């Protein structure tokens, strides 16, 4: 009788985090993040990382670290976000946005040299990543390197970062014109491919960023460069992953 009572009591205890798979936790966290429930998503991603096993793959864990870093950054946890970006970048060495975001956090913390290193790495990964040039210009300005700062502001402006243009002494040129017209078909295909990608546990931002660019590829599910740039700007402005995706792809706004 005593044994039966103990077994019954044990069955009523909360289910430990490790009882669910890493993939299940990660997918749930992505859904919560898309729904704008940052607090729940943060806890779920933490459970995912606690449940991770080597068989789940280092790349999948890195993506969760990057996703959690964004949530911590928005919550004002700069130290935690910096740590998570570092864990992510140990594997995701080609993630320009993560390098740039960690660089911003380091710059805000007064670590200018470390921030510059991150901004250089970001543009080395993606030479057309405008926000990294803008942030590197800010770092140069803090060091008193006005010539280098002005040059990077010009590059950022030319890549569509509007706030860089007044500091570069130029009017915004906006995003570069594309080689062929954007169509609602391409935009819809990009949107649908990003949704399918996100269903596997990635963020919308990562899914759009890693999609082939339609101006350079005819691959199914490619994204027009204007859509990728609009998504990047929305995320850099502090919009949540889900809100940014809705803003950019609602009514094909990125094709206008």
C-alpha positions as CSV (number, residue, x, y, z in Angstrom):
1,X,0.0,0.0,0.0
2,X,2.8,2.4,0.9
3,X,4.5,1.7,-2.4
4,X,1.3,2.4,-4.3
5,X,0.9,5.7,-2.5
6,X,4.5,6.7,-3.3
7,X,4.0,5.9,-7.0
8,X,0.8,7.9,-7.1
9,X,2.6,10.9,-5.4
10,X,5.5,10.6,-7.9
11,X,3.0,10.7,-10.8
12,X,1.6,14.0,-9.6
13,X,5.0,15.8,-9.5
14,X,5.8,18.3,-12.2
15,X,7.3,16.8,-15.4
16,X,11.0,17.7,-15.5
17,X,12.3,19.7,-18.5
18,X,14.5,16.8,-19.8
19,X,11.4,14.6,-20.3
20,X,10.7,16.4,-23.6
21,X,13.1,16.3,-26.5
22,X,15.3,19.2,-27.4
23,X,13.5,19.5,-30.8
24,X,10.1,19.7,-29.1
25,X,11.2,22.4,-26.7
26,X,12.9,24.4,-29.5
27,X,9.8,24.2,-31.8
28,X,7.6,25.3,-28.9
29,X,9.9,28.2,-28.1
30,X,9.8,29.3,-31.8
31,X,6.0,29.3,-31.8
32,X,5.9,31.3,-28.6
33,X,8.4,33.8,-29.9
34,X,6.3,34.2,-33.1
35,X,3.3,34.8,-31.0
36,X,5.1,37.6,-29.1
37,X,5.2,35.7,-25.8
38,X,8.9,36.5,-25.1
39,X,8.8,35.5,-21.5
40,X,7.4,32.0,-22.2
41,X,9.7,31.6,-25.2
42,X,12.8,32.5,-23.0
43,X,11.9,29.8,-20.5
44,X,11.1,27.3,-23.2
45,X,14.4,27.9,-25.0
46,X,16.2,27.4,-21.7
47,X,14.5,24.1,-21.3
48,X,15.5,23.2,-24.8
49,X,19.2,23.8,-24.1
50,X,19.0,21.8,-20.9
51,X,17.5,18.9,-22.9
52,X,20.1,19.1,-25.7
53,X,22.1,16.0,-26.5
54,X,25.0,15.6,-28.9
55,X,22.7,13.7,-31.3
56,X,20.6,16.8,-31.7
57,X,23.5,18.6,-33.4
58,X,25.5,21.6,-32.5
59,X,24.0,23.7,-35.2
60,X,20.5,23.3,-33.8
61,X,21.7,24.2,-30.3
62,X,23.5,27.3,-31.7
63,X,20.3,28.5,-33.4
64,X,18.5,28.2,-30.0
65,X,21.2,30.2,-28.3
66,X,20.9,32.9,-31.0
67,X,17.1,32.9,-30.6
68,X,17.4,33.2,-26.8
69,X,20.0,36.0,-27.2
70,X,17.5,38.1,-29.1
71,X,14.9,37.6,-26.3
72,X,17.4,38.5,-23.6
73,X,18.5,41.5,-25.5
74,X,15.0,42.8,-25.8
75,X,14.5,42.1,-22.1
76,X,17.5,44.3,-21.3
77,X,19.7,41.4,-20.2
78,X,22.8,42.6,-22.0
79,X,25.2,40.2,-20.2
80,X,23.0,37.2,-20.8
81,X,22.4,38.1,-24.5
82,X,26.1,38.6,-25.1
83,X,26.9,35.2,-23.6
84,X,24.2,33.6,-25.7
85,X,25.4,35.2,-28.9
86,X,28.9,34.0,-28.1
87,X,27.7,30.4,-27.7
88,X,25.8,30.7,-31.0
89,X,28.7,32.2,-32.9
90,X,31.1,29.4,-31.7
91,X,29.2,27.3,-34.2
92,X,27.3,29.7,-36.5
93,X,30.5,31.4,-37.7
94,X,28.7,32.8,-40.8
95,X,26.0,34.7,-38.9
96,X,26.5,38.4,-39.8
97,X,23.5,39.6,-37.8
98,X,24.7,37.8,-34.6
99,X,28.1,39.3,-34.9
100,X,26.6,42.7,-35.3
101,X,24.2,42.3,-32.4
102,X,26.9,41.1,-30.1
103,X,29.1,44.0,-31.3
104,X,26.3,46.5,-30.4
105,X,26.1,45.0,-26.9
106,X,29.8,45.3,-26.5
107,X,29.8,48.8,-27.8
108,X,27.1,49.8,-25.3
109,X,29.2,48.3,-22.6
110,X,32.1,50.5,-23.5
111,X,34.1,47.6,-25.1
112,X,34.9,49.5,-28.3
113,X,37.8,47.3,-29.5
114,X,35.9,44.1,-29.0
115,X,32.8,45.7,-30.7
116,X,34.9,46.7,-33.7
117,X,36.2,43.2,-34.1
118,X,32.6,41.9,-34.2
119,X,31.6,44.5,-36.8
120,X,34.5,43.6,-39.0
121,X,33.5,39.9,-38.7
122,X,30.0,40.8,-39.7
123,X,30.9,42.5,-42.9
124,X,33.5,39.8,-43.7
125,X,30.6,37.3,-43.6
126,X,28.2,39.6,-45.5
127,X,29.7,42.5,-47.4
128,X,26.3,44.0,-48.0
129,X,25.1,43.9,-44.4
130,X,24.5,47.7,-43.9
131,X,23.8,47.8,-40.2
132,X,27.3,46.5,-39.4
133,X,28.8,49.4,-41.3
134,X,26.6,51.8,-39.5
135,X,27.6,50.3,-36.1
136,X,31.2,50.2,-37.0
137,X,31.0,53.9,-37.9
138,X,29.6,54.6,-34.5
139,X,32.5,52.8,-32.9
140,X,35.0,54.7,-35.0
141,X,33.3,58.0,-34.0
142,X,33.8,57.1,-30.3
143,X,37.5,56.5,-31.0
144,X,37.7,59.9,-32.8
145,X,38.4,58.3,-36.2
146,X,36.1,60.6,-38.1
147,X,37.5,59.7,-41.6
148,X,36.8,56.0,-41.1
149,X,33.5,56.7,-39.5
150,X,32.3,58.9,-42.4
151,X,33.3,56.3,-44.9
152,X,31.4,53.6,-43.1
153,X,28.4,55.9,-42.8
154,X,28.5,56.3,-46.6
155,X,28.6,52.6,-47.1
156,X,25.7,52.0,-44.7
157,X,23.7,54.8,-46.5
158,X,24.4,53.2,-49.9
159,X,23.0,49.9,-48.5
160,X,19.8,51.5,-47.4
161,X,20.5,52.4,-43.7
162,X,18.6,55.7,-43.7
163,X,19.9,57.0,-40.4
164,X,23.4,56.8,-41.7
165,X,22.8,59.2,-44.5
166,X,22.8,62.5,-42.6
167,X,26.1,61.6,-41.0
168,X,27.5,60.7,-44.3
169,X,26.4,63.9,-45.9
170,X,24.2,62.1,-48.4
171,X,20.5,61.6,-49.1
172,X,19.3,58.1,-48.7
173,X,19.5,56.1,-51.9
174,X,17.4,53.3,-50.4
175,X,18.0,49.7,-51.3
176,X,19.8,48.9,-54.5
177,X,17.5,48.5,-57.5
178,X,17.0,44.9,-58.4
179,X,17.7,43.4,-61.8
180,X,14.2,42.3,-62.5
181,X,10.7,43.3,-61.2
182,X,9.5,42.0,-57.9
183,X,6.2,40.1,-58.2
184,X,3.6,39.1,-55.7
185,X,4.4,35.5,-56.7
186,X,8.0,35.7,-55.6
187,X,7.1,37.4,-52.3
188,X,4.4,34.9,-51.5
189,X,6.8,32.0,-52.2
190,X,9.4,33.6,-49.9
191,X,6.7,34.0,-47.2
192,X,5.5,30.5,-47.5
193,X,9.1,29.1,-47.5
194,X,9.9,31.1,-44.4
195,X,6.8,29.8,-42.6
196,X,7.8,26.2,-43.4
197,X,11.3,26.8,-42.2
198,X,10.1,28.4,-39.0
199,X,7.9,25.4,-38.3
200,X,11.1,23.4,-38.0
201,X,12.2,25.6,-35.1
202,X,14.1,28.4,-36.7
203,X,13.2,32.1,-36.4
204,X,11.5,33.9,-39.3
205,X,14.5,36.3,-39.3
206,X,17.0,33.5,-39.8
207,X,14.8,31.8,-42.4
208,X,14.5,34.9,-44.5
209,X,18.1,35.8,-44.1
210,X,19.4,32.4,-45.2
211,X,17.0,32.0,-48.2
212,X,18.5,32.4,-51.7
213,X,18.2,36.0,-53.1
214,X,15.8,36.0,-56.1
215,X,18.0,38.5,-58.0
216,X,20.9,36.0,-57.9
217,X,19.0,32.7,-57.9
218,X,16.0,31.0,-59.5
219,X,15.7,28.5,-56.7
220,X,12.3,27.8,-55.3
221,X,11.6,29.7,-52.2
222,X,14.0,32.5,-52.9
223,X,13.4,35.9,-51.3
224,X,13.5,39.3,-53.1
225,X,16.3,41.4,-51.7
226,X,13.9,44.1,-50.7
227,X,12.0,41.7,-48.5
228,X,15.2,40.4,-46.8
229,X,16.3,44.0,-46.3
230,X,12.9,45.1,-44.9
231,X,12.9,42.1,-42.5
232,X,16.4,42.9,-41.3
233,X,15.5,46.6,-40.7
234,X,12.4,45.6,-38.7
235,X,14.4,43.3,-36.5
236,X,17.2,45.8,-36.0
237,X,14.6,48.3,-35.0
238,X,13.6,46.0,-32.1
239,X,10.5,44.4,-33.5
240,X,9.9,40.9,-32.3
241,X,10.5,38.1,-34.9
242,X,6.8,37.5,-35.4
243,X,5.8,41.2,-35.6
244,X,8.6,41.9,-38.0
245,X,7.5,39.1,-40.3
246,X,3.9,40.3,-40.2
247,X,4.9,43.9,-40.9
248,X,7.1,43.0,-43.9
249,X,4.9,40.4,-45.6
250,X,1.5,41.8,-44.8
251,X,0.1,42.9,-48.1
252,X,3.4,42.4,-49.8
253,X,4.7,45.6,-48.3
254,X,8.3,44.8,-49.1
255,X,7.6,44.9,-52.9
256,X,6.4,48.5,-52.8
